[in-house]
Every structure is written in C-alpha cells, then in structure tokens.
Amino acid sequence: METFTHKEIHQQPAMWKKEYEALLQNKAQISAFMHKYLTPETDIVLTGAGTSAFIGDAIEPIMRGIWTNVRAVPTTDLITHAEYLLDAERPLLLISFARSGNSPESVGAVNIANKLCKNVAHIYITCNKDGKLAAESGKDNILLVLLPEETDDKSLAMTSSFSTMLLTCMMLSHIDTLEQDKPLIDCTIKNAEVVIADYEDKLKAIGERKFERGVFLGSGALKGIAEECHLKLQELTDGGVVCKFDSFLGFRHGPKAVVNDKSIVVYLMTDDEKVQRYERDLVRQVSSNNHPVAQLIVTAGHCPEMPDVNADLIVKMPNGKPQTDFYGIVPYVLVGQLLGFYASLAHGLNPDAPSVSGNIHRVVEGVTIYE
C-alpha cells in the first residue's frame, strides 16, 4: 500500500540537504537576527506540543553548550502556567516548532508570551507557509524559518517534519559557521540512508511480530529521541502497542517492571564510552532478567561486542563521534518511525490515518485558549 507516511520517512535525507542549502542562502538575514536578539541575558525557550515539544527535549542537553539560558517548555505547559515558567523582566527568545502552525497551543503560547514578557522575540520553525504562525511573521522581532514544502507531512504522524525541524534548530545555533559543518551534515544524511537501505526489511520483520508493549531508551539527547520513537510506535498502532521511554539509568528505578514476554526493547546507544558503560550494563541486566519479544540495539560508530546479550537486531550507522554529540542524534529516529509504520500495517491500520476512533487528529482539535 502506497502511503504518505512511507514516502515521508524515506524523503528525510533529501529534506535535510535541501534545508541546509536554504539556510546557507539566508545566512546573512538569520545571523543578523540572532545577533540582535541573542544576548547573555536572553532566556531561550524551545516550545511546541506533542512531537514538536519533543524536539526541544532532544536538543536542550546539547544546546546548553552553545546557548546557556536554554530550556525546553511545551506549549501545553506555557498555556496553563506561563507566569511560573517565563520571567517577564528578562528578554525572551521563544523558538516555536510547528508542523502546521495552526494548533491552538502554538498560537496561544505566542500570544501569552507577548502579553506577559516586556521584551520578546520569536523564531517560528514551521513547515506550512499558509499556517497562522507564518501569516503573522512580518514583524521585526519575528524570524520565520519555513521548511521545504514536502515536510508538511500529510500523514497523521510527524516524521520528516520532526527530524527537519530538529536539524534546522541545530543548524541555526551554528549559523555563523554553518559552511564548516557540511561534512557533519553529510555524515548525518549518510547514516539515515544506511538505516533505510540496510535495515528497513529487518525492521519490517520485527514490526510484524506480535507484541503489546514497546520501550525506547536513550541517554542525554538520545532520551528525547527515545521519547519521539515511543510516540511514533504508539500512535501509528492506535494504542495497540503501549509504549514507554526513559534514560538507561532511570529505567532501573521502577519503569523496568513493564518489560515482559509481550514487549520489545529498543536501546539507542551513544558513542560516548563513558556513558555507554552504563548503557551496556542495563542491556545485560534486561537480557538476563527478562524475555522480551525482541531487543534492538541502535548505535553510531563503536559498539563493543556483547556476546552475553541476545540482540535480535543491531542497527549500526557508520559515522559515530562527533556525530552523536550533536547532529548525529537525528537519524536514530528513523528506527522508531519504521517500526511504527510496519507495526501499523501489521495491526491492519492505515498508517496515514491510524486512529480508528478519531481520538487523535493531524492538527489537535477541541482546545479552547482562555484569557
């Protein structure tokens, strides 16, 4: 069955290359805006709802090495608790991630920040040139970063929109030296191409197995990628597979109880040897104490052999450090996307519109933003 979802997963490497080139073309304008509104006193808030919020969760840990005062705060929290989460007296740069730019929370969070904060600027990273955010972007304190039209995913599930917005924000933080990052961007694209070319059939076979629970684990920035992967599998199966995510160390403290013989566990492993020691210990413990349907290890670069671990699949991306320290986190998400896609088909669903009950929609419905 030809679907938007499958096409949108596969188009990601091309979209990343396209967006890199677009940012280079607009480098002067972007750099001028960043230097004007980014000062040592500026609070930077990464915001969005659902998958768009997970972008901030993924990149906040690595952005702190570039932007000191950066935080990820979902629009769904800003709507209800802005007075606790925003400092009205400090300059604010609100970076909004939005596929459509039409969700009530996206627009509502912007309006609340404008009313509450004395000095606020915005960056809208969005895929829809006709969205409400894009329509109001013609102001000096707003930078509109419009992604390639193809990233405005037609599927319910966000795939190329998520990864391209994620990568775009990373590239914005390096805008002054972006040309020098081309080898890293090329490696990131190559890793994604390897996942598709070498592992899609294997992920399809695992996605077709009968399992009821999914667990995705990651450390640091990869915890945010695990968060996105868990949602992809859960929403594409219409809740037929209930999923969790966590850090490797955090998973030991109670959440590990969910692993049983109806589970799959996906380990998104860093290439940082100091961190990977803890990750390998957890993999060994789960393998010895539990009997999940499948265990998947995903790694970029070096991953020592673990003969005592019965892994059903090891996804090896060829380009490791410094990839997993920055841009390299992005291709990991394809594993969750492809698993979700093929599990959706195995559940007899249409991946483009998997919600049989209509509980979830491409753009959230039924939210009233109150004064």
LINKA-V505299 format. One record per residue. N is the residue number from 1. PHI is phi in radians with two decimals (999 if undefined). BURIAL is 1 if it has 16 or more other ideal C-beta (glycine too) atoms within 10 Angstrom, else 0. D_CENTER is the distance of its C-alpha to the mean C-alpha in Angstrom with 2 decimals. Layout:
N;PHI;BURIAL;D_CENTER, N;PHI;BURIAL;D_CENTER
This chain:
1;999;0;26.07, 2;-1.35;0;24.44, 3;-2.33;1;21.36, 4;-1.09;1;18.95, 5;-1.01;1;16.07, 6;-1.11;1;17.44, 7;-1.07;1;18.14, 8;-1.26;1;14.74, 9;-1.16;1;13.18, 10;-1.23;1;16.06, 11;-1.40;1;16.03, 12;-1.03;1;12.84, 13;-0.99;1;14.93, 14;-1.17;0;17.43, 15;-1.17;1;15.14, 16;-1.16;1;13.87, 17;-1.13;0;17.58, 18;-1.09;1;18.62, 19;-1.24;1;16.42, 20;-1.02;1;17.60, 21;-1.15;0;21.09, 22;-1.14;1;20.74, 23;-1.15;1;19.73, 24;-1.08;0;22.69, 25;-1.12;0;24.94, 26;-1.89;0;24.12, 27;-1.00;0;24.03, 28;-1.06;0;27.20, 29;-1.12;0;26.21, 30;-1.13;1;22.78, 31;-1.07;0;24.40, 32;-1.08;0;27.20, 33;-1.12;1;24.98, 34;-1.09;1;22.98, 35;-1.20;0;26.28, 36;-1.27;0;27.85, 37;-1.84;1;25.40, 38;-1.78;1;23.90, 39;-2.13;0;26.61, 40;-1.05;0;26.85, 41;-1.58;0;27.36, 42;-1.30;1;24.34, 43;-1.46;1;21.82, 44;-1.93;1;18.31, 45;-2.04;1;16.09, 46;-1.65;1;12.42, 47;-2.44;1;12.31, 48;3.06;1;11.16, 49;-2.13;1;11.65, 50;1.10;1;9.93, 51;-0.95;1;6.55, 52;-1.12;1;7.24, 53;-1.22;1;8.15, 54;-1.18;1;5.22, 55;-1.03;1;4.39, 56;-1.08;1;7.87, 57;-1.04;1;7.91, 58;-1.26;1;6.20, 59;-1.69;1;8.51, 60;-0.95;1;11.43, 61;-1.05;1;13.12, 62;-1.54;1;13.45, 63;-1.22;1;14.16, 64;-1.12;0;17.08, 65;-1.35;0;18.93, 66;-2.04;0;19.06, 67;-1.99;1;19.05, 68;-1.13;0;20.98, 69;-1.68;1;20.67, 70;-1.89;1;16.92, 71;-2.46;1;15.38, 72;-1.73;1;12.40, 73;-2.37;1;14.24, 74;-1.07;1;13.20, 75;-1.04;1;15.58, 76;-1.18;1;16.83, 77;-1.56;1;18.26, 78;-1.08;1;19.54, 79;-1.05;1;21.47, 80;-1.68;0;23.43, 81;-2.40;0;23.73, 82;-1.05;1;23.46, 83;-1.15;0;26.80, 84;-1.59;0;25.59, 85;-1.75;1;22.24, 86;-2.09;1;23.50, 87;-1.66;0;26.54, 88;-1.11;0;28.67, 89;-1.57;0;30.72, 90;-1.71;0;28.12, 91;-1.04;1;26.60, 92;-2.17;1;23.11, 93;-1.97;1;20.45, 94;-1.70;1;18.01, 95;-1.77;1;14.88, 96;-1.78;1;13.77, 97;-1.78;1;10.72, 98;-2.72;1;12.22, 99;-1.07;1;12.34, 100;-1.59;1;15.99, 101;1.26;1;16.97, 102;-2.02;1;19.33, 103;-1.19;1;18.05, 104;-1.00;1;20.65, 105;-1.21;1;18.42, 106;-1.05;1;17.02, 107;-1.20;1;20.65, 108;-1.11;1;22.04, 109;-1.12;1;20.01, 110;-1.08;1;21.16, 111;-1.11;0;24.69, 112;-1.13;1;24.84, 113;-1.07;1;23.75, 114;-1.11;0;26.40, 115;-1.34;0;29.03, 116;-1.46;1;28.37, 117;-1.72;1;27.82, 118;-1.33;0;30.66, 119;-2.39;0;28.75, 120;-2.29;1;25.36, 121;-2.23;1;23.52, 122;-2.30;1;20.41, 123;-2.10;1;17.85, 124;-1.76;1;16.51, 125;-1.85;1;13.61, 126;-2.50;1;14.12, 127;-1.83;1;14.79, 128;-2.10;1;18.05, 129;-1.16;0;21.17, 130;-1.78;0;23.09, 131;-1.31;1;20.92, 132;-1.14;1;22.45, 133;-1.13;1;20.41, 134;-1.07;1;21.39, 135;-1.16;0;24.94, 136;-1.81;1;25.49, 137;-1.52;1;24.21, 138;-1.44;0;27.68, 139;-2.26;0;28.32, 140;-1.07;0;28.81, 141;-1.63;0;26.27, 142;-2.20;1;23.39, 143;-1.90;1;21.48, 144;-1.65;1;20.00, 145;-1.96;1;17.49, 146;-1.64;1;17.66, 147;-1.41;1;15.53, 148;-0.92;1;17.40, 149;-0.95;0;18.82, 150;-1.14;1;17.56, 151;-1.36;1;13.89, 152;-1.36;1;15.16, 153;-0.85;1;14.42, 154;-1.45;0;17.53, 155;-1.17;1;16.19, 156;-1.05;1;15.41, 157;-1.37;1;12.04, 158;-1.42;1;9.34, 159;-2.20;1;8.69, 160;-1.19;1;9.88, 161;-1.14;1;9.25, 162;-1.03;1;5.44, 163;-1.16;1;5.90, 164;-1.32;1;9.06, 165;-1.13;1;8.39, 166;-1.04;1;6.21, 167;-1.12;1;9.19, 168;-1.08;1;11.60, 169;-1.10;1;11.33, 170;-1.05;1;11.89, 171;-1.18;1;14.77, 172;-1.06;1;16.17, 173;-1.20;1;16.67, 174;-1.98;1;18.70, 175;-1.02;1;20.39, 176;-1.25;0;23.90, 177;-2.16;0;23.56, 178;-1.09;1;21.11, 179;-1.02;0;23.81, 180;-1.22;0;24.02, 181;-1.52;1;20.39, 182;-0.97;0;21.09, 183;-1.04;0;21.78, 184;-1.22;1;18.42, 185;-1.11;1;16.66, 186;-1.07;0;19.09, 187;-1.14;1;18.28, 188;-1.08;1;14.54, 189;-1.09;1;15.67, 190;-1.07;0;18.29, 191;-1.06;1;16.10, 192;-1.13;1;14.14, 193;-1.11;1;17.64, 194;-1.16;1;18.94, 195;-1.00;1;16.53, 196;-1.22;1;17.66, 197;-1.25;0;21.26, 198;-1.74;0;22.06, 199;-2.20;1;20.10, 200;-1.05;1;19.46, 201;-1.09;0;22.90, 202;-1.20;0;22.54, 203;-1.19;1;19.29, 204;-1.07;1;21.19, 205;-1.10;0;24.05, 206;-1.25;1;22.07, 207;-1.08;1;20.32, 208;-1.50;0;23.88, 209;-1.24;0;25.13, 210;-1.54;0;26.07, 211;-2.46;1;23.81, 212;-2.06;0;23.06, 213;-2.33;1;20.51, 214;-2.31;1;17.29, 215;-2.21;1;16.08, 216;-2.13;1;13.06, 217;-2.16;1;13.74, 218;-2.70;1;12.37, 219;-1.91;1;14.00, 220;1.06;1;13.05, 221;-1.10;1;9.70, 222;-1.23;1;9.22, 223;-1.14;1;9.77, 224;-1.15;1;6.46, 225;-1.19;1;5.17, 226;-1.06;1;8.30, 227;-1.06;1;7.64, 228;-1.18;1;5.26, 229;-1.07;1;7.96, 230;-1.13;1;10.64, 231;-1.22;1;10.14, 232;-1.03;1;10.25, 233;-1.15;1;13.41, 234;-1.24;1;14.86, 235;-1.32;1;14.71, 236;-1.26;1;15.71, 237;-1.74;1;18.64, 238;0.97;1;19.53, 239;1.37;1;19.54, 240;-1.11;1;21.80, 241;-2.00;1;19.58, 242;-1.56;0;18.76, 243;-2.14;1;15.87, 244;-2.32;1;15.17, 245;-2.43;1;12.93, 246;-2.97;1;14.34, 247;-1.43;1;15.25, 248;-1.08;1;18.00, 249;-1.26;0;20.64, 250;-1.13;0;19.70, 251;-1.13;1;19.89, 252;-1.17;0;23.59, 253;-1.56;0;24.47, 254;1.86;0;24.93, 255;-1.01;0;21.74, 256;-1.05;1;23.05, 257;-1.10;0;25.62, 258;-1.32;1;23.44, 259;-1.30;1;23.81, 260;-2.49;0;26.73, 261;-1.39;0;28.11, 262;-2.03;0;25.96, 263;-2.00;1;22.60, 264;-2.05;1;20.27, 265;-2.16;1;18.59, 266;-2.05;1;15.83, 267;-1.79;1;15.92, 268;-1.64;1;13.24, 269;-1.72;1;15.85, 270;-1.31;1;15.97, 271;-1.73;1;18.79, 272;-1.43;1;20.19, 273;-1.02;0;23.45, 274;-1.08;0;24.00, 275;-1.38;1;20.81, 276;-1.13;1;21.20, 277;-1.00;0;24.60, 278;-1.21;0;23.18, 279;-1.14;1;20.67, 280;-1.11;1;23.58, 281;-1.07;0;25.74, 282;-1.20;1;23.45, 283;-1.03;1;23.13, 284;-1.11;0;26.92, 285;-1.16;0;27.48, 286;-1.09;1;25.50, 287;-1.12;1;27.26, 288;-1.46;0;30.64, 289;-1.76;0;30.39, 290;-2.31;0;28.55, 291;-2.36;0;28.75, 292;-1.18;1;25.47, 293;-1.04;1;25.52, 294;-2.71;1;23.27, 295;-2.20;1;21.55, 296;-2.10;1;19.04, 297;-1.93;1;18.49, 298;-2.06;1;15.85, 299;-2.56;1;16.85, 300;-1.97;1;17.07, 301;1.51;1;20.67, 302;-1.36;0;23.02, 303;-2.49;1;23.06, 304;-1.04;0;26.56, 305;-1.12;0;28.25, 306;-2.20;0;28.34, 307;-1.09;0;31.34, 308;-1.51;0;31.40, 309;-1.96;1;28.03, 310;-1.64;0;28.15, 311;-1.46;0;24.79, 312;-1.30;1;24.63, 313;-2.71;1;22.28, 314;-2.04;1;21.17, 315;-1.59;1;18.60, 316;-1.90;1;19.65, 317;-1.57;1;17.99, 318;-1.28;0;20.86, 319;-1.93;1;19.55, 320;-1.68;1;18.91, 321;-0.88;0;19.65, 322;-1.48;0;18.94, 323;-1.02;1;15.85, 324;-1.29;1;14.11, 325;-1.46;1;15.13, 326;-2.61;1;13.07, 327;-1.00;1;11.87, 328;-1.14;1;12.27, 329;-1.24;1;9.13, 330;-1.13;1;7.43, 331;-1.12;1;9.89, 332;-0.98;1;9.45, 333;-1.16;1;6.97, 334;-1.10;1;10.12, 335;-1.12;1;12.07, 336;-1.14;1;10.53, 337;-1.12;1;10.74, 338;-1.20;1;14.28, 339;-1.04;1;15.38, 340;-1.10;1;14.52, 341;-1.07;1;16.32, 342;-1.33;1;19.37, 343;-1.17;1;19.60, 344;-1.06;1;19.67, 345;-1.09;1;22.57, 346;-1.14;1;24.24, 347;-1.52;1;24.31, 348;1.31;0;26.11, 349;-1.86;1;23.49, 350;-1.60;1;22.47, 351;-1.02;1;18.73, 352;-1.23;1;18.83, 353;-2.55;1;20.28, 354;-1.34;1;20.05, 355;-1.40;1;21.10, 356;-1.12;0;24.84, 357;-1.36;0;25.76, 358;1.42;0;23.90, 359;-1.12;0;22.21, 360;-2.14;1;18.90, 361;-2.31;0;18.76, 362;-1.04;1;16.69, 363;-2.02;0;17.45, 364;-0.98;1;18.26, 365;-2.12;0;22.02, 366;1.49;0;24.66, 367;-1.70;0;23.38, 368;-1.80;0;26.21, 369;-1.66;0;25.65, 370;-1.65;0;28.80, 371;-1.15;0;30.56
